[in-house]
Amino acid sequence: MSNSKLRKVDSENRAFKSEWEHDYFFILNKDHKPQCLVCFQVLAVLKEYNLKRHYMTNHKQKFGKHSCESRKVVCDQLKKKLFQQKSLFTNETKQQEEALLASYFVTYELMKAKKALSDGELIKNCAIKMAEAFNENKVGNKFQTVPLSKQTVTRRLEDISNQISNNVKDIIANCSYFSIALDESTDVSDTNQLLIFVRAIKEDFTIFEELLKVCSLHSTTRVTDGAKSMTGTISGFVGFLRQNQITVPTLHCIIHQEALCAKSIKLSTTMATVTKITNLIRGGNRSLTHRKFLTLLEEMDSAYGDLLLHTEVRWLSRGKCLVRFFELRHEIATFLREEVTNSAELQNDLEDVEFLRNLAFLTDITQHLNVLNLQLQGKKQTICQMVGFVDSFRKKLHLFKSALDKNNLLHFPCCRKLSEEEEEEEEEEEGGGLEFRDYSEIIEDLSSEFDRRFNDFESFRPDISLFSNPIHCDIESQPGHLQLELCELQCDPSLNTSQVTGIDFWKLLSPERYPLLRNWALKLCSVFASTYICETAFSSLKHVKSKNRNRLSDVVLSHILRVATSQLEVDFISLVSSFMKPQCSH
């Protein structure tokens, strides 16, 4: 049989007739299908024969006795019943969606605050109690419907994490360039956690820094935190890349390098004495000694209320500890003399001019290093900004050395304060005060250490110079493929008069007129210059996986860290829709 002779229902243009409502108790539903008002069955084909057969077979015996007006009344009652049921179903679905959305909201906030998965029930109970306090029983009943058990929160967390992960993959697939940052640390259960973050940049210079993966290393680890096994060219991570013919620029974290430079200062004995005295007063099981010291500080109206403990893993800890110790040195000496037995040697240190000179200088130079460290911290900084901060500090070191060679303590407030105190005590001696010229050697050694450790970044120096000052750069010394566009750029009046600098300047460049320059700038801005974002994630890790929550699975830990560290917006509506679709289809 030919196709032309086949009957097509869609082409017959059948229309629903109003009298069929009363004759057969059928209406036309929202899908334009005939639906029975009695049993709610939906017929596939809109045809009077089908409606009549259904009525005669299933409902005539019950409704055949009705005619005219009574039949119309029955029809209206059946329609009302059907609409009420549909409305009830719609309201129930809406309430389910609202409760589901609320559970996603609570889960997201819990993970952002790095709270336990089981805290969902606590949040729910608190919300119900608050509703009761405001005499809002209806609201309290709605809170009762929000699913927030530990298992449910875990599932919601997985949904949110998967959406973020998919968004990150989309960003990487559509970005101009990307780089990765890797760092490793040990959690409370002695499991090595390797964090991999990605930094991607789009055509409009929008930068994304997101967690790519958490690798829990339960066996032997071949990559460690900021050491040569990471940057080593033979057995380190960089070596593994080269063995697999992967040639990419690699950098050791700028902040780690700065911290290692700070540790090279040759005054470790002084720091050890400070730590020993601090621990003697407030370390370990010395609560009584500590309370006595606090009382003494209060009685002496001291500038600070307590000493600070030093922690090696915290970048700024040393400087803060030294400042507090130096300012309280007189109170500490008095306390050791009056309250602590067998501390004669430590008392002598606090009265020894050489120790005090070392303490004052170490405090000052560490404070300068802390200022640099704070500048280097922060997300989405470009390599140009960070190298600029380091270069600025290297200039300061030359200034410090020149000043100390003349015993000029302008930039060393603790040294100056100590010198003035000694001068007051020895007014009768000609040319009183302390000499600090010999510390210029330490400054020189520190400067050499910076030169050595930051040698990796010298290969970026020409690019950094061009990025920072494209208007006044020497065009002939720049890469050949950029020279022609640089000629146009330096003669562009709108760009020449712009006060914008850095990455904001490069955003102004027209993609049509300066495609090569924009592409070059995008590539440079995509570089991760530090693992600061990894360090902040490790801080989150310590809250998430603590001694009280040390049995989290690797998968759940990964989900929590992804949500806790992500800056991407979550589309909660799509999560709810995806969750409800299977139920609706069912």
BELDACOR-V646217 format. One record per helix or strand. SS is the DSSP state (A for helix, B for strand). FROM is the first residue (numbers start at 0). LEN is the number of residues. If there is no record, write none. Layout:
ss: {SS | SS}
from: {FROM | FROM}
len: {LEN | LEN}
This chain:
ss: {A | A | A | B | B | B | A | A | A | A | A | A | B | B | B | A | A | A | A | A | A | A | A | A | A | A | A | A | A | A | A | A | A | A | A}
from: {2 | 8 | 19 | 25 | 33 | 41 | 47 | 59 | 67 | 118 | 136 | 149 | 176 | 191 | 206 | 227 | 236 | 253 | 267 | 286 | 316 | 328 | 343 | 352 | 382 | 412 | 436 | 474 | 479 | 492 | 502 | 514 | 531 | 553 | 571}
len: {3 | 4 | 5 | 3 | 3 | 1 | 11 | 4 | 45 | 15 | 8 | 25 | 10 | 10 | 11 | 4 | 7 | 10 | 15 | 13 | 11 | 11 | 8 | 24 | 23 | 13 | 32 | 3 | 11 | 4 | 5 | 11 | 13 | 12 | 14}
